[in-house]
């Protein structure tokens, strides 16, 4: 199970946040998978559902979009509406375990040419493509959307709604520097998970910021000092970043990679 969150901020960049937990056929869960990846100059993508289908989607998008000249950039919305038919077709002929686990892809990108009103602040786009039809749902500016099982946890949904209705505290954080909107959003999401744990959702998170010329991917590692106690370091465990690596990690611990879901 998983929780992947995205928002097209009005600050010139797109934001995506994802946990790292995977659920296996036995019901066992492990924190072992990166679910957000750069796929083109100004576009990243995250996935939930079937792990093998998710890795296929990331690889196919990277391959398709990698054909562009190095000095060119794709328009995120155009990519979503051109690619979804291929995702639908591949999903329709996938093994039954893929269909059972479902699939959703979140594209996060920025326009190479269109601004949000301030020169240099790119127009961000977040598109959600969900099985079985994968027809893109484009989020409105500042809307916060999500895919994965976290979208069905009421307290998580309430937190996203709260942030969406009152985003001013996040906007104010940008005074600290570019990207602080995303960092404070990450902190709020992580604290919500810690305070309201769900078996399928990890509090270890990746934060992806997509802006013109740069895609950054960072971990939620941090330290806390409880009252009267020693400092505690919260560090993300090793995670797989390719299908081959995920298969190897699973084989080393005798769990089945093919039917894993996130």
C-alpha positions as CSV (number, residue, x, y, z in Angstrom):
1,X,0.0,0.0,0.0
2,X,1.1,3.5,-0.4
3,X,0.4,7.2,-0.4
4,X,1.7,9.5,-3.2
5,X,0.7,13.2,-3.0
6,X,1.1,15.9,-5.5
7,X,0.3,19.6,-5.9
8,X,0.9,22.1,-8.7
9,X,2.0,25.0,-6.5
10,X,1.6,28.6,-7.6
11,X,5.3,29.3,-6.7
12,X,6.8,28.1,-9.9
13,X,7.3,24.4,-9.2
14,X,5.4,21.1,-8.8
15,X,5.6,19.0,-5.6
16,X,5.3,15.2,-5.1
17,X,5.6,13.3,-1.9
18,X,5.6,9.5,-1.5
19,X,6.2,6.9,1.2
20,X,8.3,3.8,0.6
21,X,6.2,0.9,1.9
22,X,5.3,-2.2,0.0
23,X,2.8,-4.9,0.8
24,X,3.4,-8.5,-0.2
25,X,1.0,-11.4,-0.9
26,X,1.3,-12.7,2.7
27,X,0.2,-9.3,4.1
28,X,3.8,-8.5,5.2
29,X,4.8,-4.9,4.7
30,X,8.3,-3.5,4.2
31,X,9.8,0.0,3.7
32,X,12.0,-0.8,0.7
33,X,10.8,1.1,-2.5
34,X,11.3,4.5,-4.1
35,X,8.1,5.4,-6.0
36,X,9.0,8.8,-7.5
37,X,11.4,9.3,-10.4
38,X,12.6,12.0,-12.8
39,X,11.4,11.0,-16.3
40,X,12.3,14.1,-18.4
41,X,13.8,17.5,-18.1
42,X,10.8,19.1,-16.4
43,X,8.7,16.1,-15.5
44,X,8.7,13.5,-12.7
45,X,6.3,10.6,-12.0
46,X,5.2,8.5,-9.1
47,X,3.2,5.3,-8.9
48,X,1.0,3.2,-6.7
49,X,-0.6,-0.2,-7.0
50,X,1.2,-3.1,-8.8
51,X,4.9,-2.7,-8.4
52,X,5.9,-4.4,-11.7
53,X,3.4,-2.2,-13.6
54,X,4.7,0.9,-11.8
55,X,8.2,0.2,-12.8
56,X,7.1,-0.5,-16.4
57,X,5.3,2.8,-16.5
58,X,8.4,4.7,-15.2
59,X,10.7,3.0,-17.7
60,X,8.4,3.5,-20.6
61,X,7.9,7.2,-19.9
62,X,11.7,7.7,-19.5
63,X,12.2,5.9,-22.8
64,X,9.5,7.7,-24.7
65,X,10.4,11.2,-23.4
66,X,14.1,10.5,-23.7
67,X,13.9,10.8,-27.5
68,X,13.6,14.6,-27.3
69,X,16.6,16.7,-28.0
70,X,18.6,17.6,-24.9
71,X,17.7,21.3,-25.3
72,X,13.9,20.6,-25.6
73,X,11.2,20.0,-23.0
74,X,7.8,18.3,-23.0
75,X,4.6,20.0,-22.0
76,X,3.3,17.9,-19.0
77,X,-0.4,18.0,-19.8
78,X,0.3,17.0,-23.4
79,X,2.4,14.0,-22.2
80,X,-0.5,12.8,-20.0
81,X,-3.1,12.9,-22.7
82,X,-0.8,11.3,-25.3
83,X,0.5,8.5,-23.1
84,X,-2.6,7.3,-21.2
85,X,-3.9,5.1,-24.0
86,X,-0.7,3.1,-24.0
87,X,-1.0,2.6,-20.2
88,X,-4.6,1.5,-20.6
89,X,-3.7,-1.0,-23.4
90,X,-0.8,-2.5,-21.5
91,X,-2.8,-2.8,-18.3
92,X,-5.7,-4.5,-20.1
93,X,-3.4,-7.3,-21.3
94,X,-1.4,-7.5,-18.0
95,X,-1.6,-10.7,-15.8
96,X,-4.5,-11.0,-13.4
97,X,-2.4,-10.1,-10.3
98,X,-1.5,-6.8,-11.9
99,X,-5.2,-6.0,-12.4
100,X,-6.1,-7.1,-8.9
101,X,-3.5,-4.8,-7.4
102,X,-4.5,-2.0,-9.6
103,X,-2.3,0.9,-10.8
104,X,-2.1,4.7,-10.8
105,X,0.5,7.1,-12.1
106,X,1.0,10.7,-11.0
107,X,2.8,13.0,-13.4
108,X,4.3,16.2,-11.9
109,X,5.8,18.8,-14.2
110,X,6.2,22.4,-15.2
111,X,5.7,24.2,-18.5
112,X,8.9,25.1,-20.3
113,X,7.4,28.4,-21.5
114,X,4.2,29.4,-19.6
115,X,4.4,31.3,-16.3
116,X,1.8,31.7,-13.5
117,X,1.9,35.5,-13.8
118,X,5.4,36.2,-12.4
119,X,8.2,36.0,-14.9
120,X,10.2,32.9,-14.3
121,X,7.6,31.2,-12.1
122,X,6.6,28.2,-14.3
123,X,3.1,26.9,-14.6
124,X,3.0,23.6,-12.8
125,X,0.9,20.6,-13.8
126,X,-0.1,17.5,-11.8
127,X,-2.0,14.7,-13.7
128,X,-3.4,11.6,-12.1
129,X,-3.9,8.5,-14.3
130,X,-5.7,5.6,-12.7
131,X,-6.6,2.1,-13.9
132,X,-8.4,0.8,-15.8
133,X,-8.9,3.7,-18.2
134,X,-6.0,6.0,-17.1
135,X,-7.7,9.0,-18.5
136,X,-5.9,12.0,-17.0
137,X,-7.3,14.1,-14.2
138,X,-5.5,17.4,-14.1
139,X,-5.4,19.1,-10.7
140,X,-6.2,22.8,-10.4
141,X,-3.5,25.2,-9.3
142,X,-2.8,24.7,-5.5
143,X,-5.1,21.6,-5.4
144,X,-3.6,18.7,-3.5
145,X,-4.3,15.3,-4.9
146,X,-3.2,11.7,-4.0
147,X,-3.1,8.2,-5.2
148,X,-2.7,4.9,-3.2
149,X,-4.3,3.5,-0.1
150,X,-3.6,6.7,1.9
151,X,-6.3,8.3,-0.1
152,X,-8.8,6.1,1.7
153,X,-7.7,6.9,5.3
154,X,-10.1,9.5,6.6
155,X,-7.7,11.4,8.8
156,X,-5.2,11.7,5.9
157,X,-7.9,13.0,3.6
158,X,-8.9,15.5,6.2
159,X,-5.3,16.8,6.5
160,X,-5.1,17.2,2.7
161,X,-8.4,19.1,2.7
162,X,-7.2,21.3,5.5
163,X,-3.9,22.2,3.7
164,X,-5.8,22.9,0.5
165,X,-8.3,25.2,2.2
166,X,-5.7,27.1,4.1
167,X,-2.4,27.0,2.2
168,X,-1.2,30.4,3.6
169,X,1.1,28.8,6.2
170,X,2.8,26.9,3.4
171,X,3.1,29.9,1.2
172,X,4.7,31.9,4.0
173,X,7.3,29.2,4.4
174,X,8.7,30.1,1.0
175,X,10.2,33.2,2.6
176,X,12.8,30.8,3.9
177,X,13.9,30.0,0.3
178,X,12.8,28.2,-2.8
179,X,11.3,24.9,-2.0
180,X,10.3,25.5,1.6
181,X,6.6,25.3,0.6
182,X,7.3,21.6,-0.3
183,X,9.4,21.0,2.8
184,X,6.7,22.2,5.2
185,X,4.1,20.2,3.3
186,X,6.4,17.1,3.7
187,X,6.7,17.8,7.5
188,X,2.9,18.2,7.9
189,X,2.3,14.9,6.0
190,X,5.0,13.0,7.9
191,X,3.6,14.2,11.3
192,X,0.1,13.2,10.3
193,X,1.3,9.7,9.5
194,X,3.3,9.5,12.7
195,X,0.4,10.6,14.8
196,X,-2.1,8.4,12.9
197,X,-0.3,5.3,11.8
198,X,-1.8,3.1,9.1
199,X,-0.4,-0.4,8.5
200,X,0.1,0.2,4.7
201,X,1.7,3.7,5.0
202,X,5.3,4.5,6.0
203,X,6.4,7.8,7.7
204,X,9.6,7.5,5.6
205,X,9.0,9.8,2.7
206,X,10.6,11.2,-0.5
207,X,10.1,14.8,-1.5
208,X,10.3,15.6,-5.2
209,X,10.4,19.2,-6.4
210,X,10.1,19.9,-10.2
211,X,11.1,23.2,-11.6
212,X,12.6,24.5,-14.8
213,X,16.1,23.1,-15.2
214,X,16.1,21.0,-12.0
215,X,14.4,18.1,-10.4
216,X,15.4,17.4,-6.8
217,X,14.6,14.3,-4.8
218,X,15.3,14.3,-1.1
219,X,14.5,12.0,1.9
220,X,12.6,12.9,5.1
221,X,15.5,12.0,7.3
222,X,15.7,14.1,10.5
223,X,16.5,14.1,14.2
224,X,14.1,14.6,17.1
225,X,14.9,15.3,20.8
226,X,12.1,14.0,23.1
227,X,11.6,15.9,26.3
228,X,14.1,14.4,28.8
229,X,15.5,11.9,26.4
230,X,18.4,11.5,24.0
231,X,18.4,12.6,20.4
232,X,16.7,10.1,18.0
233,X,17.7,9.9,14.4
234,X,15.0,9.0,11.9
235,X,16.7,7.6,8.8
236,X,15.2,6.0,5.7
237,X,16.2,2.3,5.2
238,X,17.7,1.2,1.9
239,X,15.2,1.3,-0.9
240,X,15.1,-0.3,-4.4
241,X,15.2,2.2,-7.3
242,X,14.8,-0.3,-10.2
243,X,12.7,-3.4,-10.9
244,X,15.9,-5.6,-11.0
245,X,17.0,-4.2,-7.6
246,X,13.6,-4.8,-6.1
247,X,13.6,-8.4,-7.4
248,X,17.0,-8.9,-5.8
249,X,16.0,-7.5,-2.5
250,X,12.9,-9.7,-2.5
251,X,14.7,-12.9,-3.4
252,X,17.2,-12.3,-0.6
253,X,14.4,-12.4,1.9
254,X,12.2,-15.0,0.2
255,X,9.2,-12.8,-0.8
256,X,7.5,-12.7,-4.2
257,X,8.3,-9.4,-6.1
258,X,5.9,-10.0,-8.9
259,X,2.7,-9.7,-6.9
260,X,3.9,-6.9,-4.6
261,X,1.8,-3.8,-4.4
262,X,2.3,-0.3,-3.1
